[in-house]
Amino acid sequence: MALLKKKEAAEPYRIPSLAEADPAYAALLQKQSDLYAPQSKLTSERRDLQKRIDESGATEPIVPARVVAELLGDATDSTPMLRKRATDNR
């Protein structure tokens, strides 16, 4: 009966990924993911600002600054200020 017994299959050969094989490459991948997090946040904020600008439907020039808006009695978070924040975000 020992002849009919199946042999245990050998564990298949596994090739390690480059990140597993090279610590420097793994560190670069980690740095890349650390940089993507703030970039994603800024992109999301920029989309939100652009959406708010588009919803306002304003076509006024981008000229007024925060001080000028305050002097004129305009809201400082008006469409031009949103555009300025969106531009600063880029």
PyMOL CGO cylinders between C-alpha atoms (Angstrom):
from pymol import cmd
from pymol.cgo import CYLINDER

trace = [
    CYLINDER, 0.00, 0.00, 0.00, 2.91, 2.35, 0.45, 0.3, 1, 1, 1, 1, 1, 1,
    CYLINDER, 2.91, 2.35, 0.45, 3.34, 2.45, -3.32, 0.3, 1, 1, 1, 1, 1, 1,
    CYLINDER, 3.34, 2.45, -3.32, -0.14, 3.87, -3.85, 0.3, 1, 1, 1, 1, 1, 1,
    CYLINDER, -0.14, 3.87, -3.85, 0.29, 6.67, -1.36, 0.3, 1, 1, 1, 1, 1, 1,
    CYLINDER, 0.29, 6.67, -1.36, 0.52, 10.08, -3.07, 0.3, 1, 1, 1, 1, 1, 1,
    CYLINDER, 0.52, 10.08, -3.07, 3.59, 12.13, -2.46, 0.3, 1, 1, 1, 1, 1, 1,
    CYLINDER, 3.59, 12.13, -2.46, 3.13, 15.53, -0.90, 0.3, 1, 1, 1, 1, 1, 1,
    CYLINDER, 3.13, 15.53, -0.90, 3.27, 18.26, -3.50, 0.3, 1, 1, 1, 1, 1, 1,
    CYLINDER, 3.27, 18.26, -3.50, 6.24, 20.53, -3.22, 0.3, 1, 1, 1, 1, 1, 1,
    CYLINDER, 6.24, 20.53, -3.22, 5.46, 24.14, -2.41, 0.3, 1, 1, 1, 1, 1, 1,
    CYLINDER, 5.46, 24.14, -2.41, 5.36, 26.09, -5.68, 0.3, 1, 1, 1, 1, 1, 1,
    CYLINDER, 5.36, 26.09, -5.68, 8.25, 28.44, -6.30, 0.3, 1, 1, 1, 1, 1, 1,
    CYLINDER, 8.25, 28.44, -6.30, 7.30, 32.01, -5.49, 0.3, 1, 1, 1, 1, 1, 1,
    CYLINDER, 7.30, 32.01, -5.49, 9.17, 34.98, -6.92, 0.3, 1, 1, 1, 1, 1, 1,
    CYLINDER, 9.17, 34.98, -6.92, 9.27, 37.85, -4.41, 0.3, 1, 1, 1, 1, 1, 1,
    CYLINDER, 9.27, 37.85, -4.41, 8.12, 41.27, -5.54, 0.3, 1, 1, 1, 1, 1, 1,
    CYLINDER, 8.12, 41.27, -5.54, 10.69, 44.00, -6.03, 0.3, 1, 1, 1, 1, 1, 1,
    CYLINDER, 10.69, 44.00, -6.03, 9.45, 45.74, -2.88, 0.3, 1, 1, 1, 1, 1, 1,
    CYLINDER, 9.45, 45.74, -2.88, 10.08, 42.55, -0.89, 0.3, 1, 1, 1, 1, 1, 1,
    CYLINDER, 10.08, 42.55, -0.89, 13.48, 42.01, -2.43, 0.3, 1, 1, 1, 1, 1, 1,
    CYLINDER, 13.48, 42.01, -2.43, 14.83, 45.56, -2.25, 0.3, 1, 1, 1, 1, 1, 1,
    CYLINDER, 14.83, 45.56, -2.25, 14.31, 47.69, 0.90, 0.3, 1, 1, 1, 1, 1, 1,
    CYLINDER, 14.31, 47.69, 0.90, 15.27, 50.87, -0.97, 0.3, 1, 1, 1, 1, 1, 1,
    CYLINDER, 15.27, 50.87, -0.97, 12.49, 50.27, -3.50, 0.3, 1, 1, 1, 1, 1, 1,
    CYLINDER, 12.49, 50.27, -3.50, 10.04, 49.54, -0.68, 0.3, 1, 1, 1, 1, 1, 1,
    CYLINDER, 10.04, 49.54, -0.68, 11.00, 52.87, 0.93, 0.3, 1, 1, 1, 1, 1, 1,
    CYLINDER, 11.00, 52.87, 0.93, 10.39, 54.67, -2.38, 0.3, 1, 1, 1, 1, 1, 1,
    CYLINDER, 10.39, 54.67, -2.38, 6.95, 53.08, -2.68, 0.3, 1, 1, 1, 1, 1, 1,
    CYLINDER, 6.95, 53.08, -2.68, 6.13, 54.21, 0.85, 0.3, 1, 1, 1, 1, 1, 1,
    CYLINDER, 6.13, 54.21, 0.85, 7.31, 57.75, 0.07, 0.3, 1, 1, 1, 1, 1, 1,
    CYLINDER, 7.31, 57.75, 0.07, 5.17, 57.75, -3.08, 0.3, 1, 1, 1, 1, 1, 1,
    CYLINDER, 5.17, 57.75, -3.08, 2.06, 56.73, -1.15, 0.3, 1, 1, 1, 1, 1, 1,
    CYLINDER, 2.06, 56.73, -1.15, 2.85, 59.39, 1.49, 0.3, 1, 1, 1, 1, 1, 1,
    CYLINDER, 2.85, 59.39, 1.49, 2.92, 62.02, -1.26, 0.3, 1, 1, 1, 1, 1, 1,
    CYLINDER, 2.92, 62.02, -1.26, -0.31, 60.82, -2.89, 0.3, 1, 1, 1, 1, 1, 1,
    CYLINDER, -0.31, 60.82, -2.89, -2.34, 61.41, 0.29, 0.3, 1, 1, 1, 1, 1, 1,
    CYLINDER, -2.34, 61.41, 0.29, -1.95, 65.23, 0.43, 0.3, 1, 1, 1, 1, 1, 1,
    CYLINDER, -1.95, 65.23, 0.43, -2.20, 65.43, -3.37, 0.3, 1, 1, 1, 1, 1, 1,
    CYLINDER, -2.20, 65.43, -3.37, -5.53, 63.63, -3.23, 0.3, 1, 1, 1, 1, 1, 1,
    CYLINDER, -5.53, 63.63, -3.23, -6.76, 65.97, -0.51, 0.3, 1, 1, 1, 1, 1, 1,
    CYLINDER, -6.76, 65.97, -0.51, -5.78, 69.08, -2.51, 0.3, 1, 1, 1, 1, 1, 1,
    CYLINDER, -5.78, 69.08, -2.51, -7.37, 67.71, -5.67, 0.3, 1, 1, 1, 1, 1, 1,
    CYLINDER, -7.37, 67.71, -5.67, -10.60, 67.05, -3.79, 0.3, 1, 1, 1, 1, 1, 1,
    CYLINDER, -10.60, 67.05, -3.79, -10.58, 70.56, -2.34, 0.3, 1, 1, 1, 1, 1, 1,
    CYLINDER, -10.58, 70.56, -2.34, -9.90, 72.06, -5.77, 0.3, 1, 1, 1, 1, 1, 1,
    CYLINDER, -9.90, 72.06, -5.77, -12.86, 70.12, -7.26, 0.3, 1, 1, 1, 1, 1, 1,
    CYLINDER, -12.86, 70.12, -7.26, -15.10, 71.31, -4.44, 0.3, 1, 1, 1, 1, 1, 1,
    CYLINDER, -15.10, 71.31, -4.44, -14.04, 74.93, -4.97, 0.3, 1, 1, 1, 1, 1, 1,
    CYLINDER, -14.04, 74.93, -4.97, -14.60, 74.68, -8.72, 0.3, 1, 1, 1, 1, 1, 1,
    CYLINDER, -14.60, 74.68, -8.72, -18.01, 73.13, -8.13, 0.3, 1, 1, 1, 1, 1, 1,
    CYLINDER, -18.01, 73.13, -8.13, -18.96, 76.00, -5.81, 0.3, 1, 1, 1, 1, 1, 1,
    CYLINDER, -18.96, 76.00, -5.81, -17.71, 78.54, -8.37, 0.3, 1, 1, 1, 1, 1, 1,
    CYLINDER, -17.71, 78.54, -8.37, -19.71, 76.87, -11.14, 0.3, 1, 1, 1, 1, 1, 1,
    CYLINDER, -19.71, 76.87, -11.14, -22.85, 76.71, -8.98, 0.3, 1, 1, 1, 1, 1, 1,
    CYLINDER, -22.85, 76.71, -8.98, -22.65, 80.43, -8.24, 0.3, 1, 1, 1, 1, 1, 1,
    CYLINDER, -22.65, 80.43, -8.24, -22.81, 81.15, -11.97, 0.3, 1, 1, 1, 1, 1, 1,
    CYLINDER, -22.81, 81.15, -11.97, -20.84, 84.34, -11.49, 0.3, 1, 1, 1, 1, 1, 1,
    CYLINDER, -20.84, 84.34, -11.49, -18.97, 85.78, -14.43, 0.3, 1, 1, 1, 1, 1, 1,
    CYLINDER, -18.97, 85.78, -14.43, -17.39, 88.68, -12.57, 0.3, 1, 1, 1, 1, 1, 1,
    CYLINDER, -17.39, 88.68, -12.57, -13.67, 89.30, -12.95, 0.3, 1, 1, 1, 1, 1, 1,
    CYLINDER, -13.67, 89.30, -12.95, -11.15, 87.76, -10.60, 0.3, 1, 1, 1, 1, 1, 1,
    CYLINDER, -11.15, 87.76, -10.60, -9.76, 91.20, -9.63, 0.3, 1, 1, 1, 1, 1, 1,
    CYLINDER, -9.76, 91.20, -9.63, -11.21, 91.89, -6.12, 0.3, 1, 1, 1, 1, 1, 1,
    CYLINDER, -11.21, 91.89, -6.12, -8.94, 90.87, -3.29, 0.3, 1, 1, 1, 1, 1, 1,
    CYLINDER, -8.94, 90.87, -3.29, -10.04, 90.18, 0.27, 0.3, 1, 1, 1, 1, 1, 1,
    CYLINDER, -10.04, 90.18, 0.27, -9.33, 93.76, 1.42, 0.3, 1, 1, 1, 1, 1, 1,
    CYLINDER, -9.33, 93.76, 1.42, -11.17, 95.29, -1.53, 0.3, 1, 1, 1, 1, 1, 1,
    CYLINDER, -11.17, 95.29, -1.53, -14.14, 93.00, -0.95, 0.3, 1, 1, 1, 1, 1, 1,
    CYLINDER, -14.14, 93.00, -0.95, -14.27, 94.02, 2.71, 0.3, 1, 1, 1, 1, 1, 1,
    CYLINDER, -14.27, 94.02, 2.71, -14.08, 97.72, 1.81, 0.3, 1, 1, 1, 1, 1, 1,
    CYLINDER, -14.08, 97.72, 1.81, -16.94, 97.34, -0.65, 0.3, 1, 1, 1, 1, 1, 1,
    CYLINDER, -16.94, 97.34, -0.65, -18.99, 95.37, 1.84, 0.3, 1, 1, 1, 1, 1, 1,
    CYLINDER, -18.99, 95.37, 1.84, -18.93, 92.18, -0.22, 0.3, 1, 1, 1, 1, 1, 1,
    CYLINDER, -18.93, 92.18, -0.22, -18.63, 88.80, 1.41, 0.3, 1, 1, 1, 1, 1, 1,
    CYLINDER, -18.63, 88.80, 1.41, -14.98, 87.83, 1.60, 0.3, 1, 1, 1, 1, 1, 1,
    CYLINDER, -14.98, 87.83, 1.60, -15.81, 84.25, 0.67, 0.3, 1, 1, 1, 1, 1, 1,
    CYLINDER, -15.81, 84.25, 0.67, -17.47, 85.26, -2.60, 0.3, 1, 1, 1, 1, 1, 1,
    CYLINDER, -17.47, 85.26, -2.60, -16.78, 83.70, -5.96, 0.3, 1, 1, 1, 1, 1, 1,
    CYLINDER, -16.78, 83.70, -5.96, -13.60, 85.70, -6.63, 0.3, 1, 1, 1, 1, 1, 1,
    CYLINDER, -13.60, 85.70, -6.63, -12.22, 84.55, -3.31, 0.3, 1, 1, 1, 1, 1, 1,
    CYLINDER, -12.22, 84.55, -3.31, -13.14, 80.95, -4.17, 0.3, 1, 1, 1, 1, 1, 1,
    CYLINDER, -13.14, 80.95, -4.17, -11.31, 81.34, -7.46, 0.3, 1, 1, 1, 1, 1, 1,
    CYLINDER, -11.31, 81.34, -7.46, -8.28, 82.74, -5.62, 0.3, 1, 1, 1, 1, 1, 1,
    CYLINDER, -8.28, 82.74, -5.62, -8.30, 79.79, -3.20, 0.3, 1, 1, 1, 1, 1, 1,
    CYLINDER, -8.30, 79.79, -3.20, -8.60, 77.39, -6.14, 0.3, 1, 1, 1, 1, 1, 1,
    CYLINDER, -8.60, 77.39, -6.14, -5.67, 79.10, -7.86, 0.3, 1, 1, 1, 1, 1, 1,
    CYLINDER, -5.67, 79.10, -7.86, -3.59, 79.04, -4.67, 0.3, 1, 1, 1, 1, 1, 1,
    CYLINDER, -3.59, 79.04, -4.67, -4.41, 75.35, -4.30, 0.3, 1, 1, 1, 1, 1, 1,
    CYLINDER, -4.41, 75.35, -4.30, -2.81, 74.54, -7.65, 0.3, 1, 1, 1, 1, 1, 1,
]
cmd.load_cgo(trace, "trace")
